[in-house]
Amino acid sequence: MKKISYLLVFTTVPNKELADSIANECVISGIAACVQITPTKSVYMWEGQVETTTEQLLKVKLTEKNYNTLETIILRMHPYDTPEIIAIPISHGNIAYLSWINEVTK
């Protein structure tokens, strides 16, 4: 039996409407099992200046096989020149929860 790899992917977007749109597309299409959306404040360097922005943080739970499709969706919908897309492998977790991720994703 092949071991399934799971990811937690982070991205930020400028507003709740876009966060909801990306989350809904990912879940409805079966790319992601769950997307959590949290208001956040980002402080970062951009073109030599320190910027502070209020954004929405998306935490996407999915199987590794769906990562490329998720990245394509984010890049297509995202207004930033260089959007944050960071994937962290899930090495441990509740077996029932991880199984659920696998069951509800395509």
Buried (B, 14 or more C-beta within 10 A) or exposed (E): EEEEEBBBBEBBBBEEEBBBBBBEBBBEBEBBBBBEBEEEEEEEEEEEEEEEEEBBBBBBBBBEBBBEBBBEBBEEEBEBEEBBBEBEEBEEEEEEEBEBBEEBBE
